[in-house]
Amino acid sequence: MKSIHRQTPKRLVLLSMFIAIIIVQSMVPFLGYVTIGVVSITLIQLTVAISAILLGNRAGLMTGFAWGLLSFIRSWTSPSSPLEALMFHNPFIAILPRILVGLLAGIAYNVVSKRKNEILAASVSGLIASVTNTILVLGLSAFFFIGLHATMGSVSGTQWAWLLLGIAGNNGIFEGIFSFVVTPIIVTPLLKSSHLKHLLQGD
């Protein structure tokens, strides 16, 4: 799909539907996150990646912003853990990575789909969305809480580093694999839908 599309009323409705899905996923934990044993897999980046694939980079940026803003609000109103509250109270950690998730997922799909097939492009887009979210959220957390010597109670900088590495290793790898596999399973039927093609063409 091209990165720039005409924002017809039908396309805006579809974009609004994606944002509504993200709102529901953010409010209902098991729809936005799947926990398998000690592994927690984020699902919302799939919604953002799919919106970027179907509607373009700008749509991915907007759905990513919606996700980030909801993360920021939730950290103040109903955080799932003290760690979530501490990390996502910072708008740079909560919002900036999620904006880039949508933007980079759309760019990745555009680049790969020009050279390879759409299935591989969707897989790469999903993987990029997951990796971007993991690296930027944890990287910015490390910068603010280790580099700037912020503390959470008695947690030292070294303990913060091990904690963030544990999250990356425990969740990030499985999340990346999950996104790589599942994104094309969802996107491929949508791309082949004649009704959706008609809508995306702005008719």
BAFI-3210 file (N, C-alpha, C; in Angstrom, 3 decimals, decimal comma, padded with zeros to 6 digits):
// residues 203
n [1|2|3|4|5|6|7|8|9|10|11|12|13|14|15|16|17|18|19|20|21|22|23|24|25|26|27|28|29|30|31|32|33|34|35|36|37|38|39|40|41|42|43|44|45|46|47|48|49|50|51|52|53|54|55|56|57|58|59|60|61|62|63|64|65|66|67|68|69|70|71|72|73|74|75|76|77|78|79|80|81|82|83|84|85|86|87|88|89|90|91|92|93|94|95|96|97|98|99|100|101|102|103|104|105|106|107|108|109|110|111|112|113|114|115|116|117|118|119|120|121|122|123|124|125|126|127|128|129|130|131|132|133|134|135|136|137|138|139|140|141|142|143|144|145|146|147|148|149|150|151|152|153|154|155|156|157|158|159|160|161|162|163|164|165|166|167|168|169|170|171|172|173|174|175|176|177|178|179|180|181|182|183|184|185|186|187|188|189|190|191|192|193|194|195|196|197|198|199|200|201|202|203]
n.u [000,837|000,428|002,183|000,888|-002,419|-005,651|-007,815|-010,646|-014,151|-014,947|-012,513|-011,659|-013,543|-012,773|-010,222|-011,002|-012,251|-010,080|-008,761|-010,713|-010,665|-008,130|-008,540|-010,341|-008,703|-006,779|-008,242|-009,304|-007,515|-006,857|-007,411|-005,570|-003,160|-001,431|-000,844|001,357|002,305|005,231|005,610|004,688|002,818|002,449|-000,351|-001,339|000,371|000,091|-002,390|-001,824|000,203|-001,248|-003,107|-001,368|-000,417|-002,744|-003,839|-001,786|001,240|000,695|-001,718|-000,857|000,842|-001,034|-002,680|-000,746|-000,087|-002,505|-002,462|-000,172|-000,956|-003,106|-001,739|-000,243|-002,282|-003,497|-001,450|-001,607|-004,167|-005,083|-002,855|-001,300|000,756|003,352|005,679|004,785|003,413|005,513|007,177|005,488|004,426|005,989|005,774|007,443|008,326|005,930|004,489|006,084|007,579|005,425|004,254|006,288|006,244|003,930|004,583|007,082|006,362|004,604|006,339|008,186|006,559|005,887|008,426|009,359|007,266|007,506|009,592|009,395|006,912|003,518|002,908|005,355|006,097|004,121|004,753|007,318|006,641|005,039|006,977|008,836|007,232|006,907|009,596|010,442|008,769|009,601|012,420|012,557|010,859|012,089|014,681|014,440|013,486|015,727|017,452|016,214|015,871|018,193|020,362|019,787|019,737|017,404|015,231|013,445|012,184|014,316|015,679|018,507|020,682|022,022|020,367|018,080|018,988|019,320|016,685|015,353|016,667|015,846|013,103|013,230|014,446|012,714|010,106|010,301|011,510|009,716|007,449|008,205|008,487|005,864|004,454|005,610|004,648|001,818|000,803|000,706|-001,224|-003,556|-003,649|-003,438|-005,942|-007,520|-006,335|-006,969|-009,647|-012,320|-014,227|-012,962|-010,781|-012,120|-013,057|-010,624|-009,639|-011,001|-013,537]
n.v [-001,196|002,314|004,936|007,330|008,284|009,168|010,710|009,614|009,687|007,014|005,753|007,164|006,325|003,652|003,997|005,120|002,911|001,216|002,694|002,587|-000,144|-000,324|001,208|-000,448|-002,722|-001,631|-001,124|-003,567|-006,010|-008,750|-008,672|-006,991|-007,890|-010,932|-013,445|-016,015|-018,342|-017,190|-015,373|-012,404|-011,209|-008,519|-007,381|-005,166|-003,811|-005,241|-004,476|-001,801|-002,125|-003,460|-001,503|000,342|-001,083|-001,464|001,117|002,936|004,886|007,245|006,674|004,587|006,026|007,621|005,735|004,598|006,792|007,047|004,677|005,134|007,451|006,450|004,600|006,344|007,755|005,631|004,885|006,766|006,518|003,794|001,816|-001,343|-002,282|-001,217|-000,775|-000,296|002,091|003,804|003,806|004,638|007,014|008,909|010,802|010,644|008,017|006,628|007,541|008,370|005,995|004,426|005,932|005,773|003,050|002,610|004,217|003,152|000,503|000,759|001,855|-000,247|-002,264|-001,128|-000,965|-003,661|-004,970|-004,058|-005,480|-008,123|-010,700|-010,026|-011,384|-011,915|-009,266|-008,348|-009,909|-008,935|-006,306|-006,629|-007,708|-005,587|-003,685|-004,846|-005,114|-002,440|-001,283|-002,697|-002,165|000,681|001,465|000,154|001,074|003,894|003,916|002,954|005,083|007,266|006,286|005,061|006,348|008,971|008,605|008,172|006,819|003,977|003,559|001,515|000,562|000,083|001,491|-000,622|-002,771|-001,917|-002,141|-004,944|-005,714|-004,540|-005,819|-008,398|-008,219|-007,670|-010,022|-012,010|-011,340|-009,841|-011,373|-013,535|-012,072|-010,773|-012,968|-013,934|-011,742|-011,685|-014,053|-013,985|-011,562|-011,636|-013,636|-012,434|-010,144|-010,923|-012,188|-009,875|-008,126|-009,443|-009,216|-008,228|-006,319|-004,748|-003,815|-002,227|-000,241|000,815|001,990|004,238|004,387]
n.w [000,000|-000,590|001,098|001,449|001,449|000,177|002,436|002,654|003,657|004,238|004,707|006,926|008,744|008,979|010,078|012,509|013,594|014,051|016,038|018,006|018,567|019,712|022,004|023,389|023,701|025,372|027,654|028,400|029,703|028,831|026,156|025,079|025,947|026,301|028,581|029,096|031,128|032,490|030,566|028,954|026,357|024,236|022,442|021,207|019,492|017,169|016,174|015,624|013,670|011,652|010,967|009,846|007,658|006,099|005,834|005,601|006,359|007,811|009,077|010,694|012,339|013,684|015,015|016,583|018,181|019,571|021,080|022,661|024,075|025,544|027,128|028,665|030,051|031,402|033,126|035,095|036,069|036,346|036,758|036,016|037,496|039,834|038,376|035,752|036,215|036,962|034,669|032,501|033,357|032,322|029,480|027,249|027,247|027,205|024,936|022,623|021,639|020,710|018,702|016,802|016,389|014,775|012,539|011,588|011,140|008,995|007,050|006,813|005,726|003,237|001,988|001,907|000,563|-002,021|-003,014|-002,269|-001,488|-000,286|002,059|003,375|003,692|005,460|007,682|008,328|008,895|011,194|012,906|013,028|014,282|016,818|017,731|017,652|019,600|021,926|022,093|022,149|024,307|026,500|026,151|026,414|029,000|030,335|029,841|031,178|033,805|034,581|033,324|034,117|036,761|038,230|040,735|042,071|044,922|046,644|044,477|042,574|039,975|038,657|039,289|037,978|035,335|035,037|035,438|033,239|031,126|031,654|031,108|028,372|027,391|028,327|027,503|025,092|022,967|022,501|021,926|019,553|017,787|017,847|016,729|014,168|013,072|013,369|012,288|009,316|009,079|009,897|008,270|005,516|004,552|004,728|002,907|000,588|000,431|-001,485|-000,896|001,044|-000,448|-002,266|-000,543|000,427|-001,810|-001,883|-002,930]
ca.u [000,000|001,194|002,259|000,009|-003,714|-006,704|-008,579|-012,071|-014,959|-014,913|-011,200|-011,642|-014,335|-011,941|-009,202|-011,676|-012,483|-008,811|-008,523|-011,673|-010,144|-007,004|-009,120|-010,855|-007,559|-006,104|-009,098|-009,537|-006,136|-006,621|-007,529|-004,385|-001,953|-001,616|000,153|001,558|003,312|005,909|005,766|003,579|002,919|001,598|-001,082|-001,792|001,229|-000,440|-003,449|-001,160|000,869|-002,266|-003,646|-000,352|-000,368|-003,954|-004,199|-000,611|002,101|000,053|-002,696|-000,072|001,306|-002,159|-003,090|000,336|-000,255|-003,645|-001,981|000,728|-001,717|-003,861|-000,772|000,093|-003,443|-003,701|-000,401|-002,025|-005,503|-005,241|-001,695|-001,360|001,859|004,154|006,644|004,070|003,149|006,747|007,674|004,595|004,152|006,814|005,164|008,421|008,352|004,598|003,903|007,012|007,832|004,229|004,126|007,267|005,788|003,049|005,284|008,091|005,674|004,120|007,490|008,732|005,679|006,038|009,736|009,473|006,251|007,959|010,634|008,972|005,460|002,810|002,942|006,628|006,061|003,299|005,530|008,379|005,983|004,688|008,215|009,370|006,375|007,224|010,975|010,491|008,148|010,447|013,706|012,411|010,316|013,115|015,833|014,143|013,417|017,109|018,021|015,654|015,951|019,578|021,230|019,506|019,823|016,132|015,119|012,137|012,475|015,718|016,191|019,700|020,843|022,377|019,150|017,231|019,522|018,981|015,237|014,986|017,179|014,969|011,868|013,552|014,692|011,582|008,915|010,574|011,784|008,476|006,546|008,644|008,122|004,400|004,047|006,070|003,810|000,380|000,414|000,216|-002,427|-004,687|-003,646|-003,585|-007,352|-008,049|-005,821|-007,611|-011,083|-012,720|-014,954|-011,988|-010,039|-013,012|-013,062|-009,310|-009,430|-011,731|-014,771]
ca.v [000,000|003,544|005,551|008,483|007,947|010,151|010,407|009,645|009,375|005,581|005,445|007,741|005,417|002,480|004,441|005,265|001,553|000,735|003,392|002,033|-001,463|-000,078|001,648|-001,651|-003,534|-000,981|-001,185|-004,975|-006,531|-009,986|-008,382|-006,261|-008,575|-012,350|-013,968|-017,464|-018,615|-015,956|-014,544|-011,509|-010,780|-007,382|-007,578|-003,898|-003,407|-005,885|-003,596|-000,628|-002,554|-003,764|-000,226|000,945|-001,862|-001,263|002,515|003,752|005,314|008,267|005,987|003,891|007,036|008,067|004,666|004,489|007,889|006,707|003,662|005,773|008,349|005,605|004,058|007,440|007,999|004,475|004,861|007,679|006,195|002,394|001,024|-002,757|-002,555|-000,021|-000,580|000,363|003,467|004,576|003,938|005,323|008,383|009,739|010,761|010,238|006,557|006,103|007,956|008,420|004,700|003,890|006,656|005,207|001,688|002,699|004,793|002,223|-000,686|001,103|001,986|-001,586|-002,973|-000,525|-001,303|-005,101|-005,401|-003,701|-006,421|-009,481|-010,829|-009,311|-012,161|-011,605|-007,843|-008,236|-010,494|-007,991|-005,158|-007,017|-007,851|-004,243|-003,051|-005,423|-004,773|-001,002|-001,039|-003,245|-001,475|002,086|001,591|-000,236|001,956|005,178|003,674|002,893|006,428|008,130|005,772|004,691|007,441|010,166|008,196|008,158|005,609|003,507|003,005|001,162|-000,094|000,767|001,500|-001,974|-003,593|-001,486|-002,707|-006,370|-005,815|-004,231|-006,911|-009,552|-007,986|-007,802|-011,426|-012,855|-010,993|-009,273|-012,387|-014,248|-011,100|-010,585|-014,176|-013,944|-010,705|-012,098|-015,155|-013,713|-010,407|-012,001|-014,469|-011,512|-009,146|-011,493|-012,240|-008,525|-007,574|-010,144|-008,932|-007,289|-005,220|-003,853|-003,157|-001,181|000,824|001,431|002,784|005,494|004,398]
ca.w [000,000|-000,585|002,412|001,501|000,894|000,350|003,635|002,358|004,846|004,549|005,265|008,265|009,577|009,242|011,025|013,800|014,101|014,608|017,300|018,967|018,968|020,615|023,278|024,063|024,091|026,492|028,833|028,765|029,633|028,080|024,728|024,659|026,415|026,569|029,507|029,015|032,154|032,911|029,366|028,644|024,965|023,890|021,191|020,630|018,373|015,970|015,671|015,046|012,432|010,646|010,489|008,982|006,415|005,315|005,627|005,336|007,456|008,642|009,928|011,710|013,287|014,509|015,929|017,556|019,129|020,429|022,015|023,610|024,941|026,467|028,089|029,569|030,908|032,279|034,149|036,162|036,575|036,763|036,329|036,396|038,411|040,118|037,293|034,653|036,618|036,946|033,303|031,580|033,791|031,452|028,139|026,237|027,241|026,908|023,660|021,488|021,001|020,054|017,438|015,874|016,057|013,614|011,393|011,068|010,626|007,658|006,150|006,579|004,800|001,906|001,427|001,632|-000,405|-003,361|-003,434|-001,958|-001,481|000,772|003,295|004,035|004,066|006,669|008,779|008,682|009,507|012,558|013,669|013,253|015,283|018,127|018,107|017,914|020,898|022,993|022,203|022,517|025,662|027,469|025,980|027,033|030,446|030,812|029,792|032,210|035,171|034,895|032,906|034,913|038,166|038,939|041,543|042,500|046,226|046,863|043,274|042,071|038,527|038,207|039,377|036,878|034,094|034,992|035,306|031,857|030,288|031,884|030,349|026,946|027,070|028,682|026,738|023,777|021,946|022,189|021,313|018,177|017,024|017,756|015,772|012,850|012,586|013,400|011,467|007,975|009,190|009,986|007,196|004,174|004,125|004,584|001,660|-000,520|000,468|-002,536|-000,257|001,681|-001,532|-002,769|000,461|000,522|-003,016|-001,702|-003,725]
c.u [000,877|001,139|001,331|-001,286|-004,653|-007,554|-010,072|-012,853|-014,911|-013,589|-011,088|-012,457|-013,506|-010,828|-009,797|-011,943|-011,211|-008,523|-009,473|-011,209|-009,004|-007,498|-009,624|-009,712|-006,835|-006,910|-009,333|-008,217|-005,952|-006,818|-006,296|-003,085|-002,299|-000,495|000,179|002,684|003,916|006,098|004,517|003,780|001,932|000,955|-001,390|-000,914|000,787|-001,518|-002,856|-000,504|-000,142|-002,877|-002,665|-000,267|-001,558|-004,185|-003,010|000,088|001,426|-000,979|-001,977|000,429|000,170|-002,626|-002,005|000,245|-001,403|-003,233|-001,100|-000,005|-002,524|-002,948|-000,423|-001,051|-003,634|-002,661|-000,763|-003,329|-005,628|-004,078|-001,804|-000,265|002,592|005,171|005,995|003,810|004,400|007,237|006,795|004,037|004,908|006,251|006,140|008,482|007,007|004,169|004,869|007,276|006,639|003,935|005,057|006,934|004,937|003,748|006,251|007,468|005,161|005,239|008,063|007,873|005,843|007,330|009,791|008,485|006,637|008,941|010,233|007,449|004,843|002,848|004,226|006,638|005,255|004,037|006,603|007,787|005,615|005,907|008,808|008,556|006,731|008,607|011,099|009,924|009,056|011,706|013,539|011,854|011,385|014,338|015,621|014,009|014,815|017,728|017,527|015,917|017,341|020,495|021,030|019,405|018,513|016,011|013,665|012,367|013,964|016,353|017,354|019,734|021,163|021,160|018,155|017,685|019,147|017,482|014,803|015,474|016,319|013,670|012,106|013,720|013,476|010,376|009,214|010,760|010,505|007,470|006,902|008,263|006,618|003,920|004,421|005,134|002,354|-000,042|-000,052|-001,035|-003,671|-004,789|-003,965|-005,043|-007,959|-007,601|-006,491|-009,112|-011,441|-013,449|-013,982|-011,148|-010,835|-013,019|-011,731|-008,980|-010,217|-013,012|-016,000]
c.v [001,255|004,179|006,749|008,134|009,125|009,759|010,582|009,333|007,896|005,186|005,995|006,895|004,193|002,819|004,568|003,903|000,989|001,396|002,876|000,669|-001,295|000,390|000,450|-002,529|-002,944|-001,097|-002,607|-005,721|-007,756|-009,800|-007,657|-006,943|-010,024|-012,824|-015,484|-017,810|-017,305|-014,991|-013,716|-010,951|-009,649|-007,623|-006,262|-003,465|-004,085|-005,014|-002,368|-000,988|-002,817|-002,480|000,455|000,229|-001,526|000,199|003,438|004,257|006,317|007,659|005,223|004,843|007,455|006,985|004,433|005,574|007,589|005,685|004,294|006,673|007,556|004,981|005,112|007,693|006,863|004,429|005,762|007,251|004,773|001,539|-000,417|-003,131|-001,257|000,274|000,128|001,824|004,321|004,832|004,864|006,631|009,373|009,682|010,383|008,717|005,996|006,357|007,852|007,054|004,185|004,631|006,052|003,766|001,732|003,198|003,796|000,938|-000,433|001,220|000,620|-002,361|-002,441|-000,962|-002,769|-005,533|-005,045|-004,725|-007,874|-009,547|-010,182|-010,061|-011,870|-010,150|-007,640|-008,798|-009,530|-006,764|-005,458|-007,139|-006,488|-003,522|-003,535|-005,002|-003,288|-000,679|-001,491|-002,419|-000,043|002,267|001,263|000,669|003,313|005,047|003,630|004,279|007,282|007,624|005,280|005,856|008,701|009,863|008,365|006,847|005,230|002,818|002,761|000,505|000,717|000,748|000,127|-002,889|-003,227|-002,131|-004,178|-006,570|-005,579|-005,300|-008,160|-009,428|-008,191|-009,268|-012,296|-012,607|-010,611|-010,305|-013,087|-013,324|-010,862|-011,756|-014,223|-012,949|-011,088|-013,137|-014,726|-012,577|-010,809|-012,869|-013,583|-010,636|-009,744|-011,617|-010,851|-007,898|-008,204|-009,874|-007,882|-006,085|-004,220|-003,123|-002,003|000,017|001,562|002,264|004,097|005,566|004,446]
c.w [000,000|000,795|002,561|000,776|001,047|001,551|003,353|003,628|005,226|005,194|006,685|009,233|009,949|010,234|012,425|014,424|014,705|015,953|018,384|019,468|019,965|021,982|024,070|024,542|025,298|027,779|029,326|028,605|028,748|026,575|024,195|025,009|026,713|027,474|029,412|029,980|032,638|031,745|029,128|027,238|024,709|022,530|020,482|019,460|017,079|015,334|014,997|013,714|011,323|010,092|009,542|007,640|005,518|004,926|005,414|006,578|008,389|009,574|011,034|012,771|014,229|015,472|016,985|018,613|020,092|021,486|023,092|024,587|025,969|027,524|029,134|030,554|031,902|033,388|035,329|036,811|037,090|036,278|036,822|037,377|038,717|039,015|036,112|034,980|036,493|035,516|032,474|032,118|032,908|030,031|027,034|026,131|026,786|025,470|022,477|020,853|020,206|018,754|016,387|015,506|014,794|012,371|010,764|010,540|009,220|006,652|005,805|005,585|003,378|001,234|001,015|000,556|-001,836|-003,922|-003,249|-001,957|-000,250|002,095|004,073|004,501|005,343|007,877|009,263|009,373|010,954|013,453|014,007|014,324|016,681|018,611|018,445|019,290|022,038|023,193|022,699|023,930|026,701|027,374|026,623|028,549|031,037|030,851|030,958|033,624|035,565|034,561|033,717|036,405|038,929|039,695|041,765|043,837|046,364|045,643|042,714|040,553|037,970|038,241|038,277|035,568|033,960|034,804|033,865|030,887|030,433|031,119|028,859|026,561|027,276|027,786|025,290|022,678|021,519|021,498|019,852|017,290|016,789|016,695|014,338|012,240|012,409|012,465|010,063|008,005|009,236|008,746|005,826|003,725|003,917|003,265|000,439|-000,589|-000,573|-001,940|000,365|000,628|-002,090|-001,833|000,489|-000,708|-002,970|-002,500|-002,827]
res [m|k|s|i|h|r|q|t|p|k|r|l|v|l|l|s|m|f|i|a|i|i|i|v|q|s|m|v|p|f|l|g|y|v|t|i|g|v|v|s|i|t|l|i|q|l|t|v|a|i|s|a|i|l|l|g|n|r|a|g|l|m|t|g|f|a|w|g|l|l|s|f|i|r|s|w|t|s|p|s|s|p|l|e|a|l|m|f|h|n|p|f|i|a|i|l|p|r|i|l|v|g|l|l|a|g|i|a|y|n|v|v|s|k|r|k|n|e|i|l|a|a|s|v|s|g|l|i|a|s|v|t|n|t|i|l|v|l|g|l|s|a|f|f|f|i|g|l|h|a|t|m|g|s|v|s|g|t|q|w|a|w|l|l|l|g|i|a|g|n|n|g|i|f|e|g|i|f|s|f|v|v|t|p|i|i|v|t|p|l|l|k|s|s|h|l|k|h|l|l|q|g|d]
***
